[in-house]
């Protein structure tokens, strides 16, 4: 059997925000984690945002990312 071609993959970190003024969601890729003040692209108002860190989901025994 012929071996599969090697592809490429990359990791992108997305930060999701919900505006406290208009309640709409928006996202930014690879944002500066130290920045806490952001302007909502929907309503234009500034807000302070804390970074919430969630624990990674646990994989079930025997589960793998490999095909």
Jmol script that loads the backbone (N, CA, C; Angstrom):
load data "model"
ATOM      1  N   UNK A   1       0.839  -1.173   0.000  1.00  0.00           N
ATOM      2  CA  UNK A   1       0.000   0.000   0.000  1.00  0.00           C
ATOM      3  C   UNK A   1       0.890   1.244   0.000  1.00  0.00           C
ATOM      4  N   UNK A   2       0.533   2.215  -0.826  1.00  0.00           N
ATOM      5  CA  UNK A   2       1.293   3.450  -0.941  1.00  0.00           C
ATOM      6  C   UNK A   2       1.071   4.309   0.306  1.00  0.00           C
ATOM      7  N   UNK A   3       2.165   4.919   0.797  1.00  0.00           N
ATOM      8  CA  UNK A   3       2.033   5.760   1.989  1.00  0.00           C
ATOM      9  C   UNK A   3       1.330   7.077   1.647  1.00  0.00           C
ATOM     10  N   UNK A   4       0.648   7.632   2.628  1.00  0.00           N
ATOM     11  CA  UNK A   4      -0.088   8.884   2.438  1.00  0.00           C
ATOM     12  C   UNK A   4       0.874  10.064   2.359  1.00  0.00           C
ATOM     13  N   UNK A   5       0.487  11.062   1.601  1.00  0.00           N
ATOM     14  CA  UNK A   5       1.270  12.288   1.513  1.00  0.00           C
ATOM     15  C   UNK A   5       1.167  13.041   2.832  1.00  0.00           C
ATOM     16  N   UNK A   6       2.234  13.747   3.178  1.00  0.00           N
ATOM     17  CA  UNK A   6       2.239  14.546   4.398  1.00  0.00           C
ATOM     18  C   UNK A   6       1.612  15.901   4.122  1.00  0.00           C
ATOM     19  N   UNK A   7       0.668  16.278   4.938  1.00  0.00           N
ATOM     20  CA  UNK A   7       0.047  17.589   4.844  1.00  0.00           C
ATOM     21  C   UNK A   7       0.627  18.500   5.909  1.00  0.00           C
ATOM     22  N   UNK A   8       0.124  19.696   5.966  1.00  0.00           N
ATOM     23  CA  UNK A   8       0.563  20.661   6.973  1.00  0.00           C
ATOM     24  C   UNK A   8      -0.637  21.061   7.815  1.00  0.00           C
ATOM     25  N   UNK A   9      -0.377  21.422   9.045  1.00  0.00           N
ATOM     26  CA  UNK A   9      -1.429  21.940   9.892  1.00  0.00           C
ATOM     27  C   UNK A   9      -0.833  23.003  10.801  1.00  0.00           C
ATOM     28  N   UNK A  10      -1.670  23.871  11.275  1.00  0.00           N
ATOM     29  CA  UNK A  10      -1.214  24.920  12.176  1.00  0.00           C
ATOM     30  C   UNK A  10      -2.252  25.103  13.279  1.00  0.00           C
ATOM     31  N   UNK A  11      -1.864  25.819  14.289  1.00  0.00           N
ATOM     32  CA  UNK A  11      -2.737  26.071  15.427  1.00  0.00           C
ATOM     33  C   UNK A  11      -3.059  27.556  15.468  1.00  0.00           C
ATOM     34  N   UNK A  12      -4.320  27.876  15.609  1.00  0.00           N
ATOM     35  CA  UNK A  12      -4.745  29.264  15.724  1.00  0.00           C
ATOM     36  C   UNK A  12      -5.511  29.408  17.030  1.00  0.00           C
ATOM     37  N   UNK A  13      -5.128  30.374  17.815  1.00  0.00           N
ATOM     38  CA  UNK A  13      -5.812  30.637  19.074  1.00  0.00           C
ATOM     39  C   UNK A  13      -6.834  31.739  18.831  1.00  0.00           C
ATOM     40  N   UNK A  14      -8.094  31.447  19.104  1.00  0.00           N
ATOM     41  CA  UNK A  14      -9.166  32.422  18.941  1.00  0.00           C
ATOM     42  C   UNK A  14      -9.667  32.882  20.298  1.00  0.00           C
ATOM     43  N   UNK A  15      -9.846  34.178  20.423  1.00  0.00           N
ATOM     44  CA  UNK A  15     -10.410  34.765  21.636  1.00  0.00           C
ATOM     45  C   UNK A  15     -11.812  35.247  21.300  1.00  0.00           C
ATOM     46  N   UNK A  16     -12.803  34.819  22.093  1.00  0.00           N
ATOM     47  CA  UNK A  16     -14.196  35.171  21.868  1.00  0.00           C
ATOM     48  C   UNK A  16     -14.640  36.164  22.933  1.00  0.00           C
ATOM     49  N   UNK A  17     -15.350  37.182  22.510  1.00  0.00           N
ATOM     50  CA  UNK A  17     -15.814  38.245  23.390  1.00  0.00           C
ATOM     51  C   UNK A  17     -17.324  38.377  23.267  1.00  0.00           C
ATOM     52  N   UNK A  18     -17.982  38.739  24.363  1.00  0.00           N
ATOM     53  CA  UNK A  18     -19.389  39.126  24.300  1.00  0.00           C
ATOM     54  C   UNK A  18     -19.503  40.504  24.919  1.00  0.00           C
ATOM     55  N   UNK A  19     -19.998  41.443  24.134  1.00  0.00           N
ATOM     56  CA  UNK A  19     -20.095  42.837  24.564  1.00  0.00           C
ATOM     57  C   UNK A  19     -21.152  42.984  25.662  1.00  0.00           C
ATOM     58  N   UNK A  20     -20.813  43.631  26.793  1.00  0.00           N
ATOM     59  CA  UNK A  20     -21.802  43.834  27.847  1.00  0.00           C
ATOM     60  C   UNK A  20     -22.835  44.908  27.494  1.00  0.00           C
ATOM     61  N   UNK A  21     -22.574  45.685  26.451  1.00  0.00           N
ATOM     62  CA  UNK A  21     -23.489  46.759  26.054  1.00  0.00           C
ATOM     63  C   UNK A  21     -24.546  46.273  25.059  1.00  0.00           C
ATOM     64  N   UNK A  22     -24.106  45.611  23.985  1.00  0.00           N
ATOM     65  CA  UNK A  22     -25.046  45.175  22.940  1.00  0.00           C
ATOM     66  C   UNK A  22     -25.292  43.668  22.937  1.00  0.00           C
ATOM     67  N   UNK A  23     -24.521  42.918  23.730  1.00  0.00           N
ATOM     68  CA  UNK A  23     -24.639  41.460  23.882  1.00  0.00           C
ATOM     69  C   UNK A  23     -24.246  40.662  22.636  1.00  0.00           C
ATOM     70  N   UNK A  24     -23.650  41.311  21.638  1.00  0.00           N
ATOM     71  CA  UNK A  24     -23.204  40.573  20.450  1.00  0.00           C
ATOM     72  C   UNK A  24     -21.825  39.964  20.693  1.00  0.00           C
ATOM     73  N   UNK A  25     -21.570  38.837  20.001  1.00  0.00           N
ATOM     74  CA  UNK A  25     -20.295  38.135  20.098  1.00  0.00           C
ATOM     75  C   UNK A  25     -19.372  38.544  18.969  1.00  0.00           C
ATOM     76  N   UNK A  26     -18.065  38.505  19.228  1.00  0.00           N
ATOM     77  CA  UNK A  26     -17.049  38.746  18.211  1.00  0.00           C
ATOM     78  C   UNK A  26     -15.783  38.014  18.625  1.00  0.00           C
ATOM     79  N   UNK A  27     -14.879  37.815  17.682  1.00  0.00           N
ATOM     80  CA  UNK A  27     -13.662  37.041  17.931  1.00  0.00           C
ATOM     81  C   UNK A  27     -12.444  37.721  17.326  1.00  0.00           C
ATOM     82  N   UNK A  28     -11.288  37.453  17.934  1.00  0.00           N
ATOM     83  CA  UNK A  28     -10.005  37.929  17.420  1.00  0.00           C
ATOM     84  C   UNK A  28      -9.027  36.765  17.533  1.00  0.00           C
ATOM     85  N   UNK A  29      -8.264  36.546  16.496  1.00  0.00           N
ATOM     86  CA  UNK A  29      -7.249  35.493  16.518  1.00  0.00           C
ATOM     87  C   UNK A  29      -5.938  36.048  17.054  1.00  0.00           C
ATOM     88  N   UNK A  30      -5.275  35.261  17.882  1.00  0.00           N
ATOM     89  CA  UNK A  30      -3.949  35.585  18.411  1.00  0.00           C
ATOM     90  C   UNK A  30      -3.861  36.976  19.029  1.00  0.00           C
ATOM     91  N   UNK A  31      -4.811  37.309  19.893  1.00  0.00           N
ATOM     92  CA  UNK A  31      -4.838  38.610  20.561  1.00  0.00           C
ATOM     93  C   UNK A  31      -3.776  38.683  21.656  1.00  0.00           C
ATOM     94  N   UNK A  32      -3.420  39.886  22.028  1.00  0.00           N
ATOM     95  CA  UNK A  32      -2.479  40.126  23.121  1.00  0.00           C
ATOM     96  C   UNK A  32      -3.191  39.806  24.444  1.00  0.00           C
ATOM     97  N   UNK A  33      -2.716  38.777  25.160  1.00  0.00           N
ATOM     98  CA  UNK A  33      -3.372  38.360  26.401  1.00  0.00           C
ATOM     99  C   UNK A  33      -3.309  39.420  27.493  1.00  0.00           C
ATOM    100  N   UNK A  34      -2.335  40.323  27.423  1.00  0.00           N
ATOM    101  CA  UNK A  34      -2.204  41.361  28.441  1.00  0.00           C
ATOM    102  C   UNK A  34      -3.227  42.485  28.255  1.00  0.00           C
ATOM    103  N   UNK A  35      -3.756  42.622  27.060  1.00  0.00           N
ATOM    104  CA  UNK A  35      -4.729  43.685  26.791  1.00  0.00           C
ATOM    105  C   UNK A  35      -6.066  43.327  27.413  1.00  0.00           C
ATOM    106  N   UNK A  36      -6.658  44.244  28.162  1.00  0.00           N
ATOM    107  CA  UNK A  36      -7.948  43.991  28.794  1.00  0.00           C
ATOM    108  C   UNK A  36      -9.053  44.920  28.291  1.00  0.00           C
ATOM    109  N   UNK A  37      -8.696  46.040  27.700  1.00  0.00           N
ATOM    110  CA  UNK A  37      -9.690  46.989  27.200  1.00  0.00           C
ATOM    111  C   UNK A  37      -9.835  46.819  25.688  1.00  0.00           C
ATOM    112  N   UNK A  38     -11.058  46.538  25.260  1.00  0.00           N
ATOM    113  CA  UNK A  38     -11.347  46.299  23.850  1.00  0.00           C
ATOM    114  C   UNK A  38     -12.586  47.090  23.442  1.00  0.00           C
ATOM    115  N   UNK A  39     -12.630  47.475  22.181  1.00  0.00           N
ATOM    116  CA  UNK A  39     -13.794  48.153  21.623  1.00  0.00           C
ATOM    117  C   UNK A  39     -14.609  47.147  20.820  1.00  0.00           C
ATOM    118  N   UNK A  40     -15.902  47.113  21.062  1.00  0.00           N
ATOM    119  CA  UNK A  40     -16.791  46.206  20.341  1.00  0.00           C
ATOM    120  C   UNK A  40     -16.910  46.668  18.884  1.00  0.00           C
ATOM    121  N   UNK A  41     -16.699  45.755  17.922  1.00  0.00           N
ATOM    122  CA  UNK A  41     -16.829  46.145  16.517  1.00  0.00           C
ATOM    123  C   UNK A  41     -18.282  46.375  16.098  1.00  0.00           C
ATOM    124  N   UNK A  42     -19.239  45.924  16.913  1.00  0.00           N
ATOM    125  CA  UNK A  42     -20.661  46.088  16.592  1.00  0.00           C
ATOM    126  C   UNK A  42     -21.202  47.437  17.045  1.00  0.00           C
ATOM    127  N   UNK A  43     -20.986  47.772  18.324  1.00  0.00           N
ATOM    128  CA  UNK A  43     -21.555  49.023  18.843  1.00  0.00           C
ATOM    129  C   UNK A  43     -20.506  50.109  19.065  1.00  0.00           C
ATOM    130  N   UNK A  44     -19.220  49.732  19.043  1.00  0.00           N
ATOM    131  CA  UNK A  44     -18.143  50.702  19.173  1.00  0.00           C
ATOM    132  C   UNK A  44     -17.803  51.127  20.594  1.00  0.00           C
ATOM    133  N   UNK A  45     -18.473  50.558  21.578  1.00  0.00           N
ATOM    134  CA  UNK A  45     -18.221  50.954  22.961  1.00  0.00           C
ATOM    135  C   UNK A  45     -17.081  50.145  23.580  1.00  0.00           C
ATOM    136  N   UNK A  46     -16.273  50.782  24.426  1.00  0.00           N
ATOM    137  CA  UNK A  46     -15.166  50.072  25.077  1.00  0.00           C
ATOM    138  C   UNK A  46     -15.649  49.312  26.307  1.00  0.00           C
ATOM    139  N   UNK A  47     -14.967  48.234  26.609  1.00  0.00           N
ATOM    140  CA  UNK A  47     -15.247  47.446  27.815  1.00  0.00           C
ATOM    141  C   UNK A  47     -13.962  46.792  28.289  1.00  0.00           C
ATOM    142  N   UNK A  48     -13.939  46.427  29.554  1.00  0.00           N
ATOM    143  CA  UNK A  48     -12.835  45.668  30.131  1.00  0.00           C
ATOM    144  C   UNK A  48     -13.224  44.193  30.084  1.00  0.00           C
ATOM    145  N   UNK A  49     -12.297  43.365  29.646  1.00  0.00           N
ATOM    146  CA  UNK A  49     -12.548  41.931  29.529  1.00  0.00           C
ATOM    147  C   UNK A  49     -11.470  41.169  30.287  1.00  0.00           C
ATOM    148  N   UNK A  50     -11.898  40.261  31.160  1.00  0.00           N
ATOM    149  CA  UNK A  50     -10.975  39.373  31.864  1.00  0.00           C
ATOM    150  C   UNK A  50     -10.825  38.103  31.026  1.00  0.00           C
ATOM    151  N   UNK A  51      -9.659  37.504  31.064  1.00  0.00           N
ATOM    152  CA  UNK A  51      -9.415  36.265  30.332  1.00  0.00           C
ATOM    153  C   UNK A  51      -9.880  35.089  31.187  1.00  0.00           C
ATOM    154  N   UNK A  52     -10.861  34.369  30.689  1.00  0.00           N
ATOM    155  CA  UNK A  52     -11.359  33.175  31.372  1.00  0.00           C
ATOM    156  C   UNK A  52     -10.659  31.968  30.782  1.00  0.00           C
ATOM    157  N   UNK A  53     -10.030  31.180  31.608  1.00  0.00           N
ATOM    158  CA  UNK A  53      -9.296  30.010  31.134  1.00  0.00           C
ATOM    159  C   UNK A  53     -10.070  28.773  31.546  1.00  0.00           C
ATOM    160  N   UNK A  54     -10.450  27.983  30.563  1.00  0.00           N
ATOM    161  CA  UNK A  54     -11.174  26.752  30.818  1.00  0.00           C
ATOM    162  C   UNK A  54     -10.212  25.578  30.757  1.00  0.00           C
ATOM    163  N   UNK A  55     -10.457  24.581  31.594  1.00  0.00           N
ATOM    164  CA  UNK A  55      -9.635  23.374  31.578  1.00  0.00           C
ATOM    165  C   UNK A  55      -9.888  22.627  30.276  1.00  0.00           C
ATOM    166  N   UNK A  56      -8.857  22.045  29.687  1.00  0.00           N
ATOM    167  CA  UNK A  56      -9.063  21.273  28.458  1.00  0.00           C
ATOM    168  C   UNK A  56      -9.967  20.070  28.716  1.00  0.00           C
ATOM    169  N   UNK A  57     -10.753  19.720  27.724  1.00  0.00           N
ATOM    170  CA  UNK A  57     -11.652  18.572  27.849  1.00  0.00           C
ATOM    171  C   UNK A  57     -10.826  17.301  27.968  1.00  0.00           C
ATOM    172  N   UNK A  58     -11.253  16.416  28.842  1.00  0.00           N
ATOM    173  CA  UNK A  58     -10.556  15.138  29.003  1.00  0.00           C
ATOM    174  C   UNK A  58     -10.985  14.180  27.913  1.00  0.00           C
ATOM    175  N   UNK A  59     -10.002  13.459  27.358  1.00  0.00           N
ATOM    176  CA  UNK A  59     -10.299  12.438  26.367  1.00  0.00           C
ATOM    177  C   UNK A  59     -10.645  11.143  27.078  1.00  0.00           C
ATOM    178  N   UNK A  60     -11.592  10.429  26.490  1.00  0.00           N
ATOM    179  CA  UNK A  60     -11.945   9.131  27.050  1.00  0.00           C
ATOM    180  C   UNK A  60     -10.823   8.146  26.775  1.00  0.00           C
ATOM    181  N   UNK A  61     -10.717   7.142  27.618  1.00  0.00           N
ATOM    182  CA  UNK A  61      -9.664   6.140  27.466  1.00  0.00           C
ATOM    183  C   UNK A  61      -9.754   5.495  26.094  1.00  0.00           C
ATOM    184  N   UNK A  62      -8.632   5.405  25.426  1.00  0.00           N
ATOM    185  CA  UNK A  62      -8.582   4.798  24.106  1.00  0.00           C
ATOM    186  C   UNK A  62      -8.837   5.778  22.969  1.00  0.00           C
ATOM    187  N   UNK A  63      -9.280   7.002  23.295  1.00  0.00           N
ATOM    188  CA  UNK A  63      -9.552   8.002  22.258  1.00  0.00           C
ATOM    189  C   UNK A  63      -8.236   8.640  21.829  1.00  0.00           C
ATOM    190  N   UNK A  64      -8.086   8.852  20.553  1.00  0.00           N
ATOM    191  CA  UNK A  64      -6.857   9.404  20.006  1.00  0.00           C
ATOM    192  C   UNK A  64      -7.177  10.399  18.899  1.00  0.00           C
ATOM    193  N   UNK A  65      -6.239  11.322  18.642  1.00  0.00           N
ATOM    194  CA  UNK A  65      -6.403  12.251  17.536  1.00  0.00           C
ATOM    195  C   UNK A  65      -5.949  11.642  16.226  1.00  0.00           C
ATOM    196  N   UNK A  66      -5.271  10.522  16.287  1.00  0.00           N
ATOM    197  CA  UNK A  66      -4.767   9.867  15.090  1.00  0.00           C
ATOM    198  C   UNK A  66      -5.912   9.174  14.368  1.00  0.00           C
ATOM    199  N   UNK A  67      -5.915   9.217  13.026  1.00  0.00           N
ATOM    200  CA  UNK A  67      -6.977   8.539  12.259  1.00  0.00           C
ATOM    201  C   UNK A  67      -6.893   7.030  12.372  1.00  0.00           C
TER     202      UNK A  67
END
end "model"
wireframe off; spacefill off
backbone 0.3
color backbone group
